[in-house]
Amino acid sequence: MANILEGQLGPIEGRIAIVVSRYNHSITQRLLDGALSTLEKNKVSEEQVDAAWVPGAWELPVAAQRFAESDEYRAVICLGAVIKGETSHDEHINRQVAESLGQLALDNDLPIAFGLLTCGTLEQALNRAGGTVGNKGEEATLAALEMVSLLERLPALE
Protein backbone atom coordinates (compact mmCIF):
# COMPACT_ATOMS: atom_id res chain seq x y z
CA MET A 1 0.00 0.00 0.00
CA ALA A 2 1.22 3.51 -0.79
CA ASN A 3 2.40 5.78 1.98
CA ILE A 4 -0.23 8.55 1.92
CA LEU A 5 0.94 11.93 3.18
CA GLU A 6 -1.66 14.46 4.26
CA GLY A 7 -1.68 17.63 6.30
CA GLN A 8 -3.66 17.82 9.50
CA LEU A 9 -5.61 20.69 10.97
CA GLY A 10 -4.77 21.97 14.40
CA PRO A 11 -2.32 24.17 16.22
CA ILE A 12 0.97 25.02 14.57
CA GLU A 13 4.25 26.40 15.78
CA GLY A 14 5.26 29.75 14.37
CA ARG A 15 3.44 32.71 12.91
CA ILE A 16 0.72 33.20 10.32
CA ALA A 17 0.33 36.36 8.24
CA ILE A 18 -2.91 37.63 6.75
CA VAL A 19 -3.05 40.26 4.02
CA VAL A 20 -6.52 41.68 3.41
CA SER A 21 -7.78 44.17 0.86
CA ARG A 22 -9.65 47.21 2.17
CA TYR A 23 -11.50 47.64 -1.15
CA ASN A 24 -14.97 46.08 -0.83
CA HIS A 25 -14.49 46.30 2.94
CA SER A 26 -17.99 45.03 3.74
CA ILE A 27 -16.97 41.76 2.07
CA THR A 28 -13.32 41.54 3.07
CA GLN A 29 -14.03 42.20 6.76
CA ARG A 30 -16.23 39.09 6.71
CA LEU A 31 -13.43 37.13 5.07
CA LEU A 32 -11.00 38.31 7.75
CA ASP A 33 -13.46 37.45 10.52
CA GLY A 34 -13.80 33.96 9.05
CA ALA A 35 -10.04 33.54 8.86
CA LEU A 36 -9.47 34.71 12.44
CA SER A 37 -12.28 32.52 13.76
CA THR A 38 -10.84 29.50 11.94
CA LEU A 39 -7.38 30.12 13.36
CA GLU A 40 -8.84 30.39 16.86
CA LYS A 41 -10.81 27.14 16.40
CA ASN A 42 -7.55 25.45 15.41
CA LYS A 43 -5.73 26.71 18.50
CA VAL A 44 -3.61 29.32 16.73
CA SER A 45 -3.33 32.16 19.22
CA GLU A 46 -3.82 35.84 18.40
CA GLU A 47 -0.17 36.40 19.30
CA GLN A 48 0.84 34.14 16.40
CA VAL A 49 -1.09 36.18 13.82
CA ASP A 50 -0.19 39.41 12.05
CA ALA A 51 -2.75 40.99 9.72
CA ALA A 52 -2.05 43.81 7.28
CA TRP A 53 -4.63 45.84 5.40
CA VAL A 54 -3.77 46.91 1.85
CA PRO A 55 -5.75 49.33 -0.34
CA GLY A 56 -7.00 46.77 -2.86
CA ALA A 57 -6.53 43.33 -4.37
CA TRP A 58 -3.76 44.62 -6.65
CA GLU A 59 -1.58 45.28 -3.58
CA LEU A 60 -2.02 41.80 -2.04
CA PRO A 61 1.08 40.28 -3.69
CA VAL A 62 3.59 42.93 -2.62
CA ALA A 63 2.52 42.79 1.03
CA ALA A 64 2.40 38.99 0.90
CA GLN A 65 5.91 39.00 -0.55
CA ARG A 66 7.23 41.00 2.42
CA PHE A 67 5.74 38.50 4.85
CA ALA A 68 6.89 35.50 2.81
CA GLU A 69 10.45 36.63 2.32
CA SER A 70 10.93 37.60 5.97
CA ASP A 71 11.23 33.89 6.90
CA GLU A 72 9.16 34.65 10.00
CA TYR A 73 5.87 33.09 8.86
CA ARG A 74 4.64 29.55 8.22
CA ALA A 75 1.93 30.72 5.80
CA VAL A 76 0.42 33.86 4.30
CA ILE A 77 -3.34 34.08 3.84
CA CYS A 78 -4.46 36.58 1.18
CA LEU A 79 -8.03 37.87 1.29
CA GLY A 80 -9.82 40.21 -1.08
CA ALA A 81 -12.84 40.70 -3.31
CA VAL A 82 -12.92 41.82 -6.92
CA ILE A 83 -16.42 42.29 -8.30
CA LYS A 84 -16.97 42.60 -12.04
CA GLY A 85 -17.83 46.06 -13.27
CA GLU A 86 -18.66 47.46 -16.69
CA THR A 87 -15.15 46.88 -18.11
CA SER A 88 -12.64 44.02 -18.15
CA HIS A 89 -10.58 45.67 -15.37
CA ASP A 90 -11.46 42.86 -12.95
CA GLU A 91 -10.03 40.21 -15.28
CA HIS A 92 -6.65 41.93 -15.42
CA ILE A 93 -6.47 42.32 -11.64
CA ASN A 94 -7.59 38.77 -10.93
CA ARG A 95 -5.18 37.22 -13.42
CA GLN A 96 -2.14 39.14 -12.22
CA VAL A 97 -2.87 38.70 -8.51
CA ALA A 98 -3.42 34.95 -8.97
CA GLU A 99 -0.22 34.54 -10.98
CA SER A 100 1.81 36.65 -8.57
CA LEU A 101 0.61 34.81 -5.47
CA GLY A 102 1.18 31.43 -7.09
CA GLN A 103 4.71 32.36 -8.08
CA LEU A 104 5.35 33.77 -4.60
CA ALA A 105 4.36 30.44 -3.05
CA LEU A 106 6.71 28.53 -5.34
CA ASP A 107 9.61 30.96 -4.97
CA ASN A 108 9.43 30.84 -1.17
CA ASP A 109 8.29 27.23 -0.63
CA LEU A 110 5.52 28.64 1.54
CA PRO A 111 1.76 28.22 1.59
CA ILE A 112 0.19 31.38 0.17
CA ALA A 113 -3.56 30.88 0.58
CA PHE A 114 -5.70 32.34 -2.21
CA GLY A 115 -8.74 33.89 -0.56
CA LEU A 116 -9.52 36.34 -3.36
CA LEU A 117 -13.16 36.36 -4.40
CA THR A 118 -13.57 36.89 -8.14
CA CYS A 119 -17.30 37.44 -8.44
CA GLY A 120 -19.66 38.77 -11.05
CA THR A 121 -22.00 40.45 -8.57
CA LEU A 122 -22.12 41.80 -5.03
CA GLU A 123 -24.65 39.09 -4.17
CA GLN A 124 -22.18 36.38 -5.23
CA ALA A 125 -19.48 37.98 -3.09
CA LEU A 126 -21.77 38.15 -0.05
CA ASN A 127 -22.68 34.49 -0.52
CA ARG A 128 -18.96 33.57 -0.49
CA ALA A 129 -18.17 35.77 2.50
CA GLY A 130 -20.28 33.96 5.05
CA GLY A 131 -23.53 33.61 3.13
CA THR A 132 -25.08 30.58 1.46
CA VAL A 133 -21.85 29.32 -0.14
CA GLY A 134 -19.65 29.55 2.95
CA ASN A 135 -16.76 31.82 3.83
CA LYS A 136 -13.70 31.89 1.56
CA GLY A 137 -11.68 33.35 4.46
CA GLU A 138 -12.33 30.17 6.44
CA GLU A 139 -11.56 27.96 3.43
CA ALA A 140 -8.28 29.73 2.66
CA THR A 141 -7.23 29.50 6.30
CA LEU A 142 -8.00 25.79 6.48
CA ALA A 143 -5.97 25.25 3.32
CA ALA A 144 -3.05 27.22 4.77
CA LEU A 145 -3.07 25.22 8.01
CA GLU A 146 -3.28 21.91 6.17
CA MET A 147 -0.40 22.88 3.88
CA VAL A 148 1.81 23.94 6.81
CA SER A 149 1.28 20.50 8.29
CA LEU A 150 1.80 18.69 4.99
CA LEU A 151 5.03 20.52 4.18
CA GLU A 152 6.42 19.32 7.51
CA ARG A 153 5.90 15.74 6.26
CA LEU A 154 7.28 16.18 2.73
CA PRO A 155 10.97 15.94 1.81
CA ALA A 156 12.89 19.17 2.24
CA LEU A 157 14.09 21.11 -0.79
CA GLU A 158 17.79 21.28 -1.40
HELIX and SHEET records of a PDB file:
HELIX    1   1 HIS A   25  LYS A   41  1                                  17    
HELIX    2   2 GLU A   46  GLN A   48  5                                   3    
HELIX    3   3 ALA A   57  GLU A   59  5                                   3    
HELIX    4   4 LEU A   60  GLU A   69  1                                  10    
HELIX    5   5 HIS A   89  ASN A  108  1                                  20    
HELIX    6   6 LEU A  122  ARG A  128  1                                   7    
HELIX    7   7 LYS A  136  ARG A  153  1                                  18    
SHEET    1   A 4 VAL A  49  VAL A  54  0                                        
SHEET    2   A 4 ARG A  15  SER A  21  1                                        
SHEET    3   A 4 TYR A  73  ILE A  83  1                                        
SHEET    4   A 4 ILE A 112  CYS A 119  1                                        
SHEET    1   B 2 ALA A 129  GLY A 131  0                                        
SHEET    2   B 2 GLY A 134  ASN A 135 -1                                        
END                                                                             
